[in-house]
Amino acid sequence: MLSEKINLKNKYSKFSDYWSPKIIEEMNDYQFKLVKIKGDFVWHSHNNTDETFIVIEGEMTLKFRSREVNLSKGEIFVVEKGIEHKPYSKNECKILIIEPKGIINTGESVSELTVSEDNWI
């Protein structure tokens, strides 16, 4: 089956909730997830995989115990497996996350922000 192109702006217009990843595509064993973020997330880590953050619109900060990394539109950062991190954005920020299938957004931590099922959009 031949894939269809995906318009990110159109996909983002279909949801308004924060911190709730929406899957838009899969490649091999990886998923591409759109997320709108605002405010603080929870401290967490993914012990078995890296996690890629790509900022589509806005600005965000990846907080680590020893430093912070500020990202803005068009920038990418890979959080290595096992590294505890906490995403944050003062204002709404639209990001694309790339990670393997089956990864829970809060990693080893469980909170009210945990999304345990795949949400396709």
PDB file as gemmi writes it, atoms N, CA and C in Angstrom:
CRYST1    1.000    1.000    1.000  90.00  90.00  90.00 P 1                      
ATOM      1  N   MET A   1       0.838  -1.187   0.000  1.00  0.00           N  
ATOM      2  CA  MET A   1       0.000   0.000   0.000  1.00  0.00           C  
ATOM      3  C   MET A   1       0.879   1.245   0.000  1.00  0.00           C  
ATOM      4  N   LEU A   2       0.558   2.184  -0.837  1.00  0.00           N  
ATOM      5  CA  LEU A   2       1.292   3.437  -0.949  1.00  0.00           C  
ATOM      6  C   LEU A   2       0.747   4.440   0.066  1.00  0.00           C  
ATOM      7  N   SER A   3       1.616   5.043   0.867  1.00  0.00           N  
ATOM      8  CA  SER A   3       1.196   6.012   1.876  1.00  0.00           C  
ATOM      9  C   SER A   3       0.647   7.281   1.240  1.00  0.00           C  
ATOM     10  N   GLU A   4      -0.121   8.005   2.034  1.00  0.00           N  
ATOM     11  CA  GLU A   4      -0.631   9.315   1.629  1.00  0.00           C  
ATOM     12  C   GLU A   4       0.153  10.387   2.379  1.00  0.00           C  
ATOM     13  N   LYS A   5       0.230  11.571   1.786  1.00  0.00           N  
ATOM     14  CA  LYS A   5       0.919  12.650   2.484  1.00  0.00           C  
ATOM     15  C   LYS A   5       0.096  13.091   3.688  1.00  0.00           C  
ATOM     16  N   ILE A   6       0.777  13.642   4.680  1.00  0.00           N  
ATOM     17  CA  ILE A   6       0.142  14.085   5.912  1.00  0.00           C  
ATOM     18  C   ILE A   6       0.419  15.571   6.084  1.00  0.00           C  
ATOM     19  N   ASN A   7      -0.641  16.335   6.310  1.00  0.00           N  
ATOM     20  CA  ASN A   7      -0.516  17.771   6.538  1.00  0.00           C  
ATOM     21  C   ASN A   7      -0.558  18.007   8.050  1.00  0.00           C  
ATOM     22  N   LEU A   8       0.561  18.439   8.623  1.00  0.00           N  
ATOM     23  CA  LEU A   8       0.648  18.613  10.071  1.00  0.00           C  
ATOM     24  C   LEU A   8      -0.323  19.670  10.583  1.00  0.00           C  
ATOM     25  N   LYS A   9      -0.453  20.782   9.869  1.00  0.00           N  
ATOM     26  CA  LYS A   9      -1.363  21.852  10.299  1.00  0.00           C  
ATOM     27  C   LYS A   9      -2.786  21.320  10.396  1.00  0.00           C  
ATOM     28  N   ASN A  10      -3.203  20.535   9.414  1.00  0.00           N  
ATOM     29  CA  ASN A  10      -4.534  19.943   9.424  1.00  0.00           C  
ATOM     30  C   ASN A  10      -4.697  18.999  10.605  1.00  0.00           C  
ATOM     31  N   LYS A  11      -3.709  18.168  10.865  1.00  0.00           N  
ATOM     32  CA  LYS A  11      -3.778  17.216  11.979  1.00  0.00           C  
ATOM     33  C   LYS A  11      -3.863  17.941  13.327  1.00  0.00           C  
ATOM     34  N   TYR A  12      -3.049  19.001  13.500  1.00  0.00           N  
ATOM     35  CA  TYR A  12      -3.092  19.752  14.758  1.00  0.00           C  
ATOM     36  C   TYR A  12      -4.448  20.409  14.976  1.00  0.00           C  
ATOM     37  N   SER A  13      -5.142  20.776  13.899  1.00  0.00           N  
ATOM     38  CA  SER A  13      -6.449  21.433  14.030  1.00  0.00           C  
ATOM     39  C   SER A  13      -7.526  20.486  14.553  1.00  0.00           C  
ATOM     40  N   LYS A  14      -7.263  19.199  14.580  1.00  0.00           N  
ATOM     41  CA  LYS A  14      -8.261  18.203  14.975  1.00  0.00           C  
ATOM     42  C   LYS A  14      -8.302  17.922  16.481  1.00  0.00           C  
ATOM     43  N   PHE A  15      -7.389  18.541  17.248  1.00  0.00           N  
ATOM     44  CA  PHE A  15      -7.420  18.328  18.700  1.00  0.00           C  
ATOM     45  C   PHE A  15      -6.917  19.555  19.434  1.00  0.00           C  
ATOM     46  N   SER A  16      -7.322  19.673  20.708  1.00  0.00           N  
ATOM     47  CA  SER A  16      -6.921  20.842  21.497  1.00  0.00           C  
ATOM     48  C   SER A  16      -6.330  20.470  22.849  1.00  0.00           C  
ATOM     49  N   ASP A  17      -6.393  19.195  23.233  1.00  0.00           N  
ATOM     50  CA  ASP A  17      -5.894  18.801  24.548  1.00  0.00           C  
ATOM     51  C   ASP A  17      -4.369  18.785  24.585  1.00  0.00           C  
ATOM     52  N   TYR A  18      -3.834  19.067  25.764  1.00  0.00           N  
ATOM     53  CA  TYR A  18      -2.392  19.102  25.972  1.00  0.00           C  
ATOM     54  C   TYR A  18      -1.901  17.770  26.538  1.00  0.00           C  
ATOM     55  N   TRP A  19      -0.653  17.473  26.231  1.00  0.00           N  
ATOM     56  CA  TRP A  19       0.049  16.310  26.784  1.00  0.00           C  
ATOM     57  C   TRP A  19      -0.620  14.981  26.415  1.00  0.00           C  
ATOM     58  N   SER A  20      -1.305  14.932  25.284  1.00  0.00           N  
ATOM     59  CA  SER A  20      -1.985  13.716  24.853  1.00  0.00           C  
ATOM     60  C   SER A  20      -1.539  13.372  23.429  1.00  0.00           C  
ATOM     61  N   PRO A  21      -0.487  12.561  23.290  1.00  0.00           N  
ATOM     62  CA  PRO A  21       0.081  12.258  21.975  1.00  0.00           C  
ATOM     63  C   PRO A  21      -0.925  11.620  21.014  1.00  0.00           C  
ATOM     64  N   LYS A  22      -0.908  12.100  19.774  1.00  0.00           N  
ATOM     65  CA  LYS A  22      -1.760  11.560  18.710  1.00  0.00           C  
ATOM     66  C   LYS A  22      -0.862  10.976  17.627  1.00  0.00           C  
ATOM     67  N   ILE A  23      -1.047   9.704  17.327  1.00  0.00           N  
ATOM     68  CA  ILE A  23      -0.228   9.037  16.315  1.00  0.00           C  
ATOM     69  C   ILE A  23      -0.713   9.438  14.927  1.00  0.00           C  
ATOM     70  N   ILE A  24       0.237   9.818  14.069  1.00  0.00           N  
ATOM     71  CA  ILE A  24      -0.140  10.172  12.702  1.00  0.00           C  
ATOM     72  C   ILE A  24       0.438   9.212  11.666  1.00  0.00           C  
ATOM     73  N   GLU A  25       1.469   8.448  12.055  1.00  0.00           N  
ATOM     74  CA  GLU A  25       2.093   7.538  11.092  1.00  0.00           C  
ATOM     75  C   GLU A  25       3.001   6.561  11.826  1.00  0.00           C  
ATOM     76  N   GLU A  26       3.294   5.454  11.157  1.00  0.00           N  
ATOM     77  CA  GLU A  26       4.251   4.476  11.662  1.00  0.00           C  
ATOM     78  C   GLU A  26       5.277   4.182  10.581  1.00  0.00           C  
ATOM     79  N   MET A  27       6.489   3.895  11.024  1.00  0.00           N  
ATOM     80  CA  MET A  27       7.561   3.493  10.120  1.00  0.00           C  
ATOM     81  C   MET A  27       8.334   2.385  10.824  1.00  0.00           C  
ATOM     82  N   ASN A  28       8.342   1.214  10.237  1.00  0.00           N  
ATOM     83  CA  ASN A  28       8.944   0.055  10.880  1.00  0.00           C  
ATOM     84  C   ASN A  28       8.346  -0.101  12.276  1.00  0.00           C  
ATOM     85  N   ASP A  29       9.140  -0.054  13.302  1.00  0.00           N  
ATOM     86  CA  ASP A  29       8.610  -0.192  14.659  1.00  0.00           C  
ATOM     87  C   ASP A  29       8.484   1.147  15.375  1.00  0.00           C  
ATOM     88  N   TYR A  30       8.503   2.252  14.620  1.00  0.00           N  
ATOM     89  CA  TYR A  30       8.435   3.583  15.219  1.00  0.00           C  
ATOM     90  C   TYR A  30       7.120   4.280  14.915  1.00  0.00           C  
ATOM     91  N   GLN A  31       6.710   5.144  15.846  1.00  0.00           N  
ATOM     92  CA  GLN A  31       5.518   5.947  15.658  1.00  0.00           C  
ATOM     93  C   GLN A  31       5.887   7.427  15.658  1.00  0.00           C  
ATOM     94  N   PHE A  32       5.154   8.183  14.847  1.00  0.00           N  
ATOM     95  CA  PHE A  32       5.275   9.631  14.784  1.00  0.00           C  
ATOM     96  C   PHE A  32       4.046  10.196  15.487  1.00  0.00           C  
ATOM     97  N   LYS A  33       4.272  10.975  16.553  1.00  0.00           N  
ATOM     98  CA  LYS A  33       3.173  11.454  17.391  1.00  0.00           C  
ATOM     99  C   LYS A  33       3.173  12.972  17.473  1.00  0.00           C  
ATOM    100  N   LEU A  34       2.007  13.567  17.209  1.00  0.00           N  
ATOM    101  CA  LEU A  34       1.837  15.001  17.390  1.00  0.00           C  
ATOM    102  C   LEU A  34       1.342  15.248  18.803  1.00  0.00           C  
ATOM    103  N   VAL A  35       1.879  16.300  19.421  1.00  0.00           N  
ATOM    104  CA  VAL A  35       1.484  16.653  20.779  1.00  0.00           C  
ATOM    105  C   VAL A  35       1.444  18.169  20.888  1.00  0.00           C  
ATOM    106  N   LYS A  36       0.422  18.669  21.562  1.00  0.00           N  
ATOM    107  CA  LYS A  36       0.388  20.065  21.973  1.00  0.00           C  
ATOM    108  C   LYS A  36       0.750  20.069  23.452  1.00  0.00           C  
ATOM    109  N   ILE A  37       1.680  20.941  23.819  1.00  0.00           N  
ATOM    110  CA  ILE A  37       2.094  20.995  25.217  1.00  0.00           C  
ATOM    111  C   ILE A  37       1.943  22.410  25.753  1.00  0.00           C  
ATOM    112  N   LYS A  38       1.707  22.504  27.039  1.00  0.00           N  
ATOM    113  CA  LYS A  38       1.657  23.792  27.736  1.00  0.00           C  
ATOM    114  C   LYS A  38       1.779  23.509  29.219  1.00  0.00           C  
ATOM    115  N   GLY A  39       2.652  24.244  29.896  1.00  0.00           N  
ATOM    116  CA  GLY A  39       2.881  24.034  31.315  1.00  0.00           C  
ATOM    117  C   GLY A  39       3.900  22.932  31.542  1.00  0.00           C  
ATOM    118  N   ASP A  40       3.851  22.355  32.743  1.00  0.00           N  
ATOM    119  CA  ASP A  40       4.806  21.320  33.137  1.00  0.00           C  
ATOM    120  C   ASP A  40       4.277  19.928  32.859  1.00  0.00           C  
ATOM    121  N   PHE A  41       5.163  19.035  32.440  1.00  0.00           N  
ATOM    122  CA  PHE A  41       4.869  17.617  32.361  1.00  0.00           C  
ATOM    123  C   PHE A  41       5.418  16.995  33.645  1.00  0.00           C  
ATOM    124  N   VAL A  42       5.610  15.705  33.688  1.00  0.00           N  
ATOM    125  CA  VAL A  42       6.140  15.033  34.872  1.00  0.00           C  
ATOM    126  C   VAL A  42       7.578  14.580  34.604  1.00  0.00           C  
ATOM    127  N   TRP A  43       8.363  14.464  35.675  1.00  0.00           N  
ATOM    128  CA  TRP A  43       9.689  13.877  35.555  1.00  0.00           C  
ATOM    129  C   TRP A  43       9.512  12.415  35.176  1.00  0.00           C  
ATOM    130  N   HIS A  44      10.237  11.968  34.167  1.00  0.00           N  
ATOM    131  CA  HIS A  44      10.141  10.569  33.758  1.00  0.00           C  
ATOM    132  C   HIS A  44      11.348  10.188  32.914  1.00  0.00           C  
ATOM    133  N   SER A  45      11.473   8.886  32.665  1.00  0.00           N  
ATOM    134  CA  SER A  45      12.517   8.389  31.770  1.00  0.00           C  
ATOM    135  C   SER A  45      11.966   7.190  31.017  1.00  0.00           C  
ATOM    136  N   HIS A  46      12.635   6.851  29.938  1.00  0.00           N  
ATOM    137  CA  HIS A  46      12.310   5.664  29.154  1.00  0.00           C  
ATOM    138  C   HIS A  46      13.550   4.789  29.187  1.00  0.00           C  
ATOM    139  N   ASN A  47      13.504   3.718  29.953  1.00  0.00           N  
ATOM    140  CA  ASN A  47      14.701   2.915  30.203  1.00  0.00           C  
ATOM    141  C   ASN A  47      15.198   2.114  29.011  1.00  0.00           C  
ATOM    142  N   ASN A  48      14.342   1.897  28.017  1.00  0.00           N  
ATOM    143  CA  ASN A  48      14.736   1.034  26.907  1.00  0.00           C  
ATOM    144  C   ASN A  48      14.806   1.714  25.552  1.00  0.00           C  
ATOM    145  N   THR A  49      14.600   3.036  25.498  1.00  0.00           N  
ATOM    146  CA  THR A  49      14.618   3.701  24.198  1.00  0.00           C  
ATOM    147  C   THR A  49      14.948   5.178  24.303  1.00  0.00           C  
ATOM    148  N   ASP A  50      15.517   5.700  23.234  1.00  0.00           N  
ATOM    149  CA  ASP A  50      15.689   7.134  23.084  1.00  0.00           C  
ATOM    150  C   ASP A  50      14.343   7.730  22.693  1.00  0.00           C  
ATOM    151  N   GLU A  51      14.208   9.062  22.822  1.00  0.00           N  
ATOM    152  CA  GLU A  51      12.983   9.767  22.447  1.00  0.00           C  
ATOM    153  C   GLU A  51      13.377  11.038  21.712  1.00  0.00           C  
ATOM    154  N   THR A  52      12.796  11.244  20.528  1.00  0.00           N  
ATOM    155  CA  THR A  52      13.126  12.409  19.711  1.00  0.00           C  
ATOM    156  C   THR A  52      12.029  13.456  19.798  1.00  0.00           C  
ATOM    157  N   PHE A  53      12.419  14.697  20.074  1.00  0.00           N  
ATOM    158  CA  PHE A  53      11.506  15.839  20.121  1.00  0.00           C  
ATOM    159  C   PHE A  53      11.840  16.775  18.962  1.00  0.00           C  
ATOM    160  N   ILE A  54      10.833  17.139  18.161  1.00  0.00           N  
ATOM    161  CA  ILE A  54      10.994  18.105  17.077  1.00  0.00           C  
ATOM    162  C   ILE A  54       9.952  19.194  17.296  1.00  0.00           C  
ATOM    163  N   VAL A  55      10.392  20.449  17.415  1.00  0.00           N  
ATOM    164  CA  VAL A  55       9.452  21.543  17.616  1.00  0.00           C  
ATOM    165  C   VAL A  55       8.943  22.011  16.255  1.00  0.00           C  
ATOM    166  N   ILE A  56       7.624  21.935  16.101  1.00  0.00           N  
ATOM    167  CA  ILE A  56       6.965  22.361  14.865  1.00  0.00           C  
ATOM    168  C   ILE A  56       6.578  23.830  14.960  1.00  0.00           C  
ATOM    169  N   GLU A  57       6.086  24.232  16.125  1.00  0.00           N  
ATOM    170  CA  GLU A  57       5.665  25.619  16.336  1.00  0.00           C  
ATOM    171  C   GLU A  57       5.784  25.959  17.808  1.00  0.00           C  
ATOM    172  N   GLY A  58       6.342  27.121  18.115  1.00  0.00           N  
ATOM    173  CA  GLY A  58       6.472  27.559  19.503  1.00  0.00           C  
ATOM    174  C   GLY A  58       7.845  27.272  20.083  1.00  0.00           C  
ATOM    175  N   GLU A  59       7.895  27.297  21.412  1.00  0.00           N  
ATOM    176  CA  GLU A  59       9.141  27.072  22.138  1.00  0.00           C  
ATOM    177  C   GLU A  59       8.878  26.164  23.332  1.00  0.00           C  
ATOM    178  N   MET A  60       9.860  25.351  23.659  1.00  0.00           N  
ATOM    179  CA  MET A  60       9.748  24.449  24.809  1.00  0.00           C  
ATOM    180  C   MET A  60      11.101  24.304  25.481  1.00  0.00           C  
ATOM    181  N   THR A  61      11.067  23.764  26.674  1.00  0.00           N  
ATOM    182  CA  THR A  61      12.287  23.473  27.419  1.00  0.00           C  
ATOM    183  C   THR A  61      12.257  22.014  27.835  1.00  0.00           C  
ATOM    184  N   LEU A  62      13.368  21.339  27.650  1.00  0.00           N  
ATOM    185  CA  LEU A  62      13.554  19.999  28.196  1.00  0.00           C  
ATOM    186  C   LEU A  62      14.411  20.171  29.439  1.00  0.00           C  
ATOM    187  N   LYS A  63      13.813  19.896  30.587  1.00  0.00           N  
ATOM    188  CA  LYS A  63      14.535  20.018  31.854  1.00  0.00           C  
ATOM    189  C   LYS A  63      15.172  18.676  32.182  1.00  0.00           C  
ATOM    190  N   PHE A  64      16.421  18.751  32.600  1.00  0.00           N  
ATOM    191  CA  PHE A  64      17.158  17.592  33.088  1.00  0.00           C  
ATOM    192  C   PHE A  64      17.618  17.933  34.496  1.00  0.00           C  
ATOM    193  N   ARG A  65      18.019  16.949  35.263  1.00  0.00           N  
ATOM    194  CA  ARG A  65      18.438  17.219  36.641  1.00  0.00           C  
ATOM    195  C   ARG A  65      19.660  18.138  36.700  1.00  0.00           C  
ATOM    196  N   SER A  66      20.492  18.122  35.650  1.00  0.00           N  
ATOM    197  CA  SER A  66      21.721  18.912  35.675  1.00  0.00           C  
ATOM    198  C   SER A  66      21.727  20.116  34.733  1.00  0.00           C  
ATOM    199  N   ARG A  67      20.713  20.249  33.872  1.00  0.00           N  
ATOM    200  CA  ARG A  67      20.684  21.369  32.918  1.00  0.00           C  
ATOM    201  C   ARG A  67      19.325  21.465  32.245  1.00  0.00           C  
ATOM    202  N   GLU A  68      19.169  22.485  31.420  1.00  0.00           N  
ATOM    203  CA  GLU A  68      17.964  22.663  30.613  1.00  0.00           C  
ATOM    204  C   GLU A  68      18.370  22.895  29.166  1.00  0.00           C  
ATOM    205  N   VAL A  69      17.531  22.421  28.236  1.00  0.00           N  
ATOM    206  CA  VAL A  69      17.755  22.639  26.806  1.00  0.00           C  
ATOM    207  C   VAL A  69      16.515  23.339  26.259  1.00  0.00           C  
ATOM    208  N   ASN A  70      16.703  24.539  25.724  1.00  0.00           N  
ATOM    209  CA  ASN A  70      15.614  25.297  25.124  1.00  0.00           C  
ATOM    210  C   ASN A  70      15.546  24.993  23.640  1.00  0.00           C  
ATOM    211  N   LEU A  71      14.339  24.700  23.165  1.00  0.00           N  
ATOM    212  CA  LEU A  71      14.122  24.374  21.764  1.00  0.00           C  
ATOM    213  C   LEU A  71      13.073  25.304  21.179  1.00  0.00           C  
ATOM    214  N   SER A  72      13.258  25.719  19.943  1.00  0.00           N  
ATOM    215  CA  SER A  72      12.256  26.513  19.248  1.00  0.00           C  
ATOM    216  C   SER A  72      11.992  25.927  17.868  1.00  0.00           C  
ATOM    217  N   LYS A  73      11.071  26.523  17.148  1.00  0.00           N  
ATOM    218  CA  LYS A  73      10.611  26.010  15.861  1.00  0.00           C  
ATOM    219  C   LYS A  73      11.776  25.571  14.981  1.00  0.00           C  
ATOM    220  N   GLY A  74      11.657  24.347  14.469  1.00  0.00           N  
ATOM    221  CA  GLY A  74      12.662  23.814  13.565  1.00  0.00           C  
ATOM    222  C   GLY A  74      13.833  23.133  14.241  1.00  0.00           C  
ATOM    223  N   GLU A  75      13.793  23.035  15.570  1.00  0.00           N  
ATOM    224  CA  GLU A  75      14.905  22.400  16.285  1.00  0.00           C  
ATOM    225  C   GLU A  75      14.512  21.011  16.786  1.00  0.00           C  
ATOM    226  N   ILE A  76      15.524  20.174  16.946  1.00  0.00           N  
ATOM    227  CA  ILE A  76      15.331  18.768  17.309  1.00  0.00           C  
ATOM    228  C   ILE A  76      16.295  18.413  18.441  1.00  0.00           C  
ATOM    229  N   PHE A  77      15.832  17.509  19.312  1.00  0.00           N  
ATOM    230  CA  PHE A  77      16.689  17.029  20.385  1.00  0.00           C  
ATOM    231  C   PHE A  77      16.337  15.580  20.674  1.00  0.00           C  
ATOM    232  N   VAL A  78      17.348  14.755  20.866  1.00  0.00           N  
ATOM    233  CA  VAL A  78      17.148  13.349  21.207  1.00  0.00           C  
ATOM    234  C   VAL A  78      17.522  13.146  22.672  1.00  0.00           C  
ATOM    235  N   VAL A  79      16.548  12.688  23.459  1.00  0.00           N  
ATOM    236  CA  VAL A  79      16.801  12.338  24.853  1.00  0.00           C  
ATOM    237  C   VAL A  79      17.199  10.871  24.860  1.00  0.00           C  
ATOM    238  N   GLU A  80      18.393  10.600  25.347  1.00  0.00           N  
ATOM    239  CA  GLU A  80      18.894   9.230  25.359  1.00  0.00           C  
ATOM    240  C   GLU A  80      18.169   8.387  26.396  1.00  0.00           C  
ATOM    241  N   LYS A  81      18.067   7.101  26.116  1.00  0.00           N  
ATOM    242  CA  LYS A  81      17.350   6.193  27.009  1.00  0.00           C  
ATOM    243  C   LYS A  81      17.906   6.267  28.424  1.00  0.00           C  
ATOM    244  N   GLY A  82      16.996   6.159  29.374  1.00  0.00           N  
ATOM    245  CA  GLY A  82      17.375   6.154  30.779  1.00  0.00           C  
ATOM    246  C   GLY A  82      17.615   7.516  31.390  1.00  0.00           C  
ATOM    247  N   ILE A  83      17.574   8.582  30.600  1.00  0.00           N  
ATOM    248  CA  ILE A  83      17.830   9.928  31.115  1.00  0.00           C  
ATOM    249  C   ILE A  83      16.509  10.550  31.590  1.00  0.00           C  
ATOM    250  N   GLU A  84      16.455  10.919  32.863  1.00  0.00           N  
ATOM    251  CA  GLU A  84      15.249  11.533  33.405  1.00  0.00           C  
ATOM    252  C   GLU A  84      15.093  12.943  32.834  1.00  0.00           C  
ATOM    253  N   HIS A  85      13.881  13.256  32.401  1.00  0.00           N  
ATOM    254  CA  HIS A  85      13.619  14.560  31.801  1.00  0.00           C  
ATOM    255  C   HIS A  85      12.196  15.007  32.089  1.00  0.00           C  
ATOM    256  N   LYS A  86      11.972  16.313  31.894  1.00  0.00           N  
ATOM    257  CA  LYS A  86      10.668  16.906  32.158  1.00  0.00           C  
ATOM    258  C   LYS A  86      10.434  18.006  31.122  1.00  0.00           C  
ATOM    259  N   PRO A  87       9.579  17.750  30.123  1.00  0.00           N  
ATOM    260  CA  PRO A  87       9.251  18.790  29.149  1.00  0.00           C  
ATOM    261  C   PRO A  87       8.418  19.902  29.796  1.00  0.00           C  
ATOM    262  N   TYR A  88       8.610  21.122  29.282  1.00  0.00           N  
ATOM    263  CA  TYR A  88       7.884  22.292  29.786  1.00  0.00           C  
ATOM    264  C   TYR A  88       7.725  23.297  28.655  1.00  0.00           C  
ATOM    265  N   SER A  89       6.598  23.992  28.669  1.00  0.00           N  
ATOM    266  CA  SER A  89       6.393  25.092  27.727  1.00  0.00           C  
ATOM    267  C   SER A  89       5.524  26.146  28.397  1.00  0.00           C  
ATOM    268  N   LYS A  90       6.000  27.393  28.409  1.00  0.00           N  
ATOM    269  CA  LYS A  90       5.231  28.481  29.017  1.00  0.00           C  
ATOM    270  C   LYS A  90       3.935  28.702  28.253  1.00  0.00           C  
ATOM    271  N   ASN A  91       4.012  28.714  26.920  1.00  0.00           N  
ATOM    272  CA  ASN A  91       2.855  28.897  26.049  1.00  0.00           C  
ATOM    273  C   ASN A  91       2.657  27.628  25.228  1.00  0.00           C  
ATOM    274  N   GLU A  92       1.549  27.548  24.533  1.00  0.00           N  
ATOM    275  CA  GLU A  92       1.303  26.368  23.707  1.00  0.00           C  
ATOM    276  C   GLU A  92       2.455  26.151  22.728  1.00  0.00           C  
ATOM    277  N   CYS A  93       2.877  24.914  22.631  1.00  0.00           N  
ATOM    278  CA  CYS A  93       3.947  24.509  21.722  1.00  0.00           C  
ATOM    279  C   CYS A  93       3.497  23.224  21.039  1.00  0.00           C  
ATOM    280  N   LYS A  94       3.725  23.162  19.733  1.00  0.00           N  
ATOM    281  CA  LYS A  94       3.361  21.968  18.967  1.00  0.00           C  
ATOM    282  C   LYS A  94       4.636  21.212  18.629  1.00  0.00           C  
ATOM    283  N   ILE A  95       4.655  19.941  19.018  1.00  0.00           N  
ATOM    284  CA  ILE A  95       5.849  19.133  18.800  1.00  0.00           C  
ATOM    285  C   ILE A  95       5.497  17.827  18.101  1.00  0.00           C  
ATOM    286  N   LEU A  96       6.521  17.236  17.511  1.00  0.00           N  
ATOM    287  CA  LEU A  96       6.437  15.907  16.920  1.00  0.00           C  
ATOM    288  C   LEU A  96       7.409  15.035  17.699  1.00  0.00           C  
ATOM    289  N   ILE A  97       6.913  13.925  18.201  1.00  0.00           N  
ATOM    290  CA  ILE A  97       7.749  12.979  18.932  1.00  0.00           C  
ATOM    291  C   ILE A  97       7.889  11.709  18.103  1.00  0.00           C  
ATOM    292  N   ILE A  98       9.102  11.187  18.033  1.00  0.00           N  
ATOM    293  CA  ILE A  98       9.352   9.926  17.340  1.00  0.00           C  
ATOM    294  C   ILE A  98       9.915   8.950  18.361  1.00  0.00           C  
ATOM    295  N   GLU A  99       9.225   7.802  18.480  1.00  0.00           N  
ATOM    296  CA  GLU A  99       9.647   6.785  19.436  1.00  0.00           C  
ATOM    297  C   GLU A  99       9.059   5.441  19.024  1.00  0.00           C  
ATOM    298  N   PRO A 100       9.585   4.355  19.562  1.00  0.00           N  
ATOM    299  CA  PRO A 100       9.074   3.028  19.199  1.00  0.00           C  
ATOM    300  C   PRO A 100       7.611   2.836  19.605  1.00  0.00           C  
ATOM    301  N   LYS A 101       6.941   1.939  18.924  1.00  0.00           N  
ATOM    302  CA  LYS A 101       5.572   1.564  19.275  1.00  0.00           C  
ATOM    303  C   LYS A 101       5.532   1.068  20.716  1.00  0.00           C  
ATOM    304  N   GLY A 102       4.418   1.342  21.384  1.00  0.00           N  
ATOM    305  CA  GLY A 102       4.204   0.797  22.721  1.00  0.00           C  
ATOM    306  C   GLY A 102       4.814   1.591  23.858  1.00  0.00           C  
ATOM    307  N   ILE A 103       5.442   2.725  23.557  1.00  0.00           N  
ATOM    308  CA  ILE A 103       6.059   3.540  24.612  1.00  0.00           C  
ATOM    309  C   ILE A 103       4.986   4.355  25.317  1.00  0.00           C  
ATOM    310  N   ILE A 104       4.974   4.317  26.631  1.00  0.00           N  
ATOM    311  CA  ILE A 104       4.039   5.117  27.420  1.00  0.00           C  
ATOM    312  C   ILE A 104       4.647   6.495  27.640  1.00  0.00           C  
ATOM    313  N   ASN A 105       3.840   7.540  27.427  1.00  0.00           N  
ATOM    314  CA  ASN A 105       4.354   8.907  27.438  1.00  0.00           C  
ATOM    315  C   ASN A 105       5.019   9.330  28.741  1.00  0.00           C  
ATOM    316  N   THR A 106       4.615   8.764  29.853  1.00  0.00           N  
ATOM    317  CA  THR A 106       5.238   9.118  31.132  1.00  0.00           C  
ATOM    318  C   THR A 106       6.310   8.115  31.560  1.00  0.00           C  
ATOM    319  N   GLY A 107       6.708   7.264  30.640  1.00  0.00           N  
ATOM    320  CA  GLY A 107       7.791   6.321  30.910  1.00  0.00           C  
ATOM    321  C   GLY A 107       7.519   5.427  32.096  1.00  0.00           C  
ATOM    322  N   GLU A 108       8.453   5.398  33.026  1.00  0.00           N  
ATOM    323  CA  GLU A 108       8.352   4.546  34.203  1.00  0.00           C  
ATOM    324  C   GLU A 108       7.460   5.160  35.281  1.00  0.00           C  
ATOM    325  N   SER A 109       7.084   6.425  35.115  1.00  0.00           N  
ATOM    326  CA  SER A 109       6.236   7.116  36.092  1.00  0.00           C  
ATOM    327  C   SER A 109       4.780   7.016  35.657  1.00  0.00           C  
ATOM    328  N   VAL A 110       3.886   6.901  36.613  1.00  0.00           N  
ATOM    329  CA  VAL A 110       2.452   6.897  36.314  1.00  0.00           C  
ATOM    330  C   VAL A 110       1.840   8.116  36.990  1.00  0.00           C  
ATOM    331  N   SER A 111       1.069   8.881  36.209  1.00  0.00           N  
ATOM    332  CA  SER A 111       0.427  10.079  36.746  1.00  0.00           C  
ATOM    333  C   SER A 111      -0.884  10.304  36.014  1.00  0.00           C  
ATOM    334  N   GLU A 112      -1.548  11.410  36.342  1.00  0.00           N  
ATOM    335  CA  GLU A 112      -2.794  11.751  35.663  1.00  0.00           C  
ATOM    336  C   GLU A 112      -2.563  12.081  34.189  1.00  0.00           C  
ATOM    337  N   LEU A 113      -1.319  12.284  33.779  1.00  0.00           N  
ATOM    338  CA  LEU A 113      -0.984  12.582  32.386  1.00  0.00           C  
ATOM    339  C   LEU A 113      -0.611  11.332  31.586  1.00  0.00           C  
ATOM    340  N   THR A 114      -0.602  10.176  32.227  1.00  0.00           N  
ATOM    341  CA  THR A 114      -0.252   8.942  31.547  1.00  0.00           C  
ATOM    342  C   THR A 114      -1.319   8.575  30.502  1.00  0.00           C  
ATOM    343  N   VAL A 115      -0.862   8.318  29.280  1.00  0.00           N  
ATOM    344  CA  VAL A 115      -1.743   7.863  28.195  1.00  0.00           C  
ATOM    345  C   VAL A 115      -1.295   6.438  27.878  1.00  0.00           C  
ATOM    346  N   SER A 116      -2.154   5.479  28.184  1.00  0.00           N  
ATOM    347  CA  SER A 116      -1.748   4.074  28.055  1.00  0.00           C  
ATOM    348  C   SER A 116      -2.253   3.391  26.788  1.00  0.00           C  
ATOM    349  N   GLU A 117      -3.017   4.108  25.969  1.00  0.00           N  
ATOM    350  CA  GLU A 117      -3.499   3.497  24.730  1.00  0.00           C  
ATOM    351  C   GLU A 117      -3.150   4.383  23.542  1.00  0.00           C  
ATOM    352  N   ASP A 118      -3.028   3.763  22.371  1.00  0.00           N  
ATOM    353  CA  ASP A 118      -2.714   4.495  21.145  1.00  0.00           C  
ATOM    354  C   ASP A 118      -3.902   5.337  20.718  1.00  0.00           C  
ATOM    355  N   ASN A 119      -3.631   6.610  20.431  1.00  0.00           N  
ATOM    356  CA  ASN A 119      -4.656   7.513  19.915  1.00  0.00           C  
ATOM    357  C   ASN A 119      -4.224   7.990  18.542  1.00  0.00           C  
ATOM    358  N   TRP A 120      -4.898   7.478  17.509  1.00  0.00           N  
ATOM    359  CA  TRP A 120      -4.616   7.872  16.132  1.00  0.00           C  
ATOM    360  C   TRP A 120      -5.468   9.064  15.745  1.00  0.00           C  
ATOM    361  N   ILE A 121      -4.901   9.926  14.931  1.00  0.00           N  
ATOM    362  CA  ILE A 121      -5.670  11.058  14.420  1.00  0.00           C  
ATOM    363  C   ILE A 121      -5.404  11.204  12.922  1.00  0.00           C  
TER     364      ILE A 121                                                      
END                                                                             
